[in-house]
Amino acid sequence: MATVMVKPINWSFRVRDALGAAVVAALIGLPMLGLTTRDGLNGLQIQTRWAWLAAFVAFAFAGRLVLQWTLHRFQIAPRRRLRNRPASTHSANAALFWAGGASVVFAVLLPALFAGNRYVVDTATTVLIYVMLGWGLNVVVGLAGLLDLGYVAFYAVGAYTYGLLSTHFNFGFWEALPIAGVLAASFGVLLGYPTLRLRGDYLAIVTLGFGEIIRLVLVNWGDVTGGPNGISSIPKPSFFGLPMQASSDVPTFASVFGIAYSPGQRVVFLYYLILVLALLTSVFVNRLRRLPVGRAWEAVREDEIACKAMGINVTNVKLSAFAMGAMLAGFAGVFFAARQGFISPESFTFSESATILAIVVLGGMGSQLGVVFAAIVLVVLPEIGRDFSEYRMLLFGLAMVLIMIVRPGGLVSHRAATVQSPKTGVRP
């Protein structure tokens, strides 16, 4: 059996590297750990916590050394390269298939597994909203390669479309859903058309401006959108016309099916509703990837000039990506408005776009299952850190940095090829 020779570690270089990590930790930890404010006789007073800062810097220095020694001692980087070779494509695809199936089964059984725990079901509903948004943005960023920093604008269009139609024209959830999707897709085309010549950072700046324009319109157009006060009393979705709320005037879900009414029924119904919408979104996006338009998205992402040389209409390809991604965000916005019962411009700030983009990047560009895992991490992690409210965002950012160090390609960097050979099952 052949043995792998491990070269001696260069400790001088590793110590310098660890010192650099300690300096960065000191700069980050100074305003967060080294300084704090306390109420005093003359107002707020700044107090220092040098012991905490020193412990944090020492931990960063020692942790960097341990990490470098572990990577060198156990040859982790070479093993990772071996694991990513094409020979493991079939096993990776099978693992992703079973992981996806297990995730769906767990999602279906979650209300039964946590019966009576409304907090868990509410959190899972929020995760599914971000999963649906992540899959929609994955069409634009992951498949078509178009960086969109204003994706929350389409989310807002869907939410306000349902809010206005339901409160002013008595539209139901199911009636407003397709209208909101079409309107959001129209806004996607409206954004995509003037940005066809832009790429990279310039495209990101324009989309960021578009998202802020939509938010400012919602704030200032008070006669229609309600301005900063938003829209309230948005009706909840029903089960084929049967409301989930208790009512003596009309038949309800509980009365028709002969079960005792419980406030938790509405929470479970909303959970299963967004679960169905998310699964339909996944099937829809996977189907689009196998159609010519999906293949054109990936071709434009890889080389736009080559696509033009082959006669592909790049204009239509980009517009279709913006429209499809915006339509899915509009659907998610309708559900968000129906679930909350109240919407305002504060729900659609740039931080939401950044979170959705982080879900796509951390999950793995173009990976459907990766978006699910990333949404769970980014939504559940802050909920776990509620007991550490003072350091909540510090822990959140640290976790994101660690994920990108360990998995720079995302949580699920591998994904099946869209075009496969019938003999080998890999990209020809």
Steps between C-alpha positions, in 0.01 A plus 500: 500500500652830391545769760466872437800701615402813692740789458616680815280795581649846457425643845644845431256552213212353704570729795506807274171386349350452848624845606321648201180322605548636854537857370180466300326357807620794709368754249164326480473429872598847623163671435299185574674349803760749621262795537153518651264767632339528842247742646673750727415816689591718202346274235661217309855417598750292307660213688779274383517122516859430409494152654221391265681649201828333596328163539336540159832589331678211671226262391531622139880459509488149650209392284682606183807300601289192580316531169823527299653203686184289445488577127870416466501191722200322352545615140144633482548709187626208281214281621253770408645515150474123466141509620407753229631296209249400225520135609280581798227669294251211523543456876467876555181514294357206694588664831331824394192306386460320832575816698232686306249221553574487872457877521158483335384218731621690806326818381170315452519339846630807685162622639431151634849465648467835679128487576394790718827689450387803302842664515666218306228497232516880465878487463472221242248711306748788493771261378278384214429861396874561470544168321245608240668839464841333476383269223362799311823698532695185411347522152646849454832464682576129506378396155515817288797655682336845541582667833177646641515708820143633472314171507292609799320748269314214327421354841344835593305518173335166572420591860352840418306361204315259727465762773338751267284252310370336817425816697360713216348251256426199724732267308576168667842346547469259208358767268779747576782243482525477116443874460785577740727254318430660161546851638828409670624335178414821314711697745777246442492572127486872577819465705671265259454697180716806586770281658564269203835658420622494861692228678651431839531795738318741268198270480503462880497879547204546264297223662581643843367837384185337362428338835540833681275674245220252569540545876493881474191485279327288764598750769398817316194389302284512809164529323542153349750308712423656837849646521702412812181375669470218247190289438320320781206259533619285210280186491646156562492227234222245515479125436292483180276779628489373859656752743726368772380755757207432730179654362129455561389662175662271240614137503859462614764233451441360849119492471494336157745226597344453843809571708547724801622847416851591611702816427792276406311371194562827316873481575526143370291587194728792412802272543365238262393771255850645470642147490284419196593829333871433567483147360319623189771765463771232521330284238445804278863615517638148445276460198613836359863396536443206266318708240688697231449823693670352806793378297523845342518658847798286593663562162472878545642467848806314370577708188268769366717575196499136391122494534467800269733333250277189505190705424341494847283804570675615817246780550207262528699259715583768758148641499352155554732441798402831660130431433501146642694596810277802560183294457609255770582790732153641433339171604702501823398861561130410475542230762701733725224763491230239566693350788589829671171679439700824491774628269708817495808622311715406801451133411673544162832667570838425346589269788235257371662494156840443664362210705344333195821544301700357792272194498572440130876550536541300821280221371695465176440679173239309302436241772137452601574292809776737605249786516292295745795435731620862481150632579485276806839627619429869443149494648541254787843619617379851603205339679736279700710804587215692662644425843822671390329811363804719569721280281234368267626666181861425595421129525296521180785658304757262650292200392475635144877555484566147626264352242674682216843388630403135534274489192603783263277358227194498726342238724413291192760592241423195285192489281393271220579606145201638310601326175613142555637229276265199468792258544717655768249722675745792506529816297620416148 
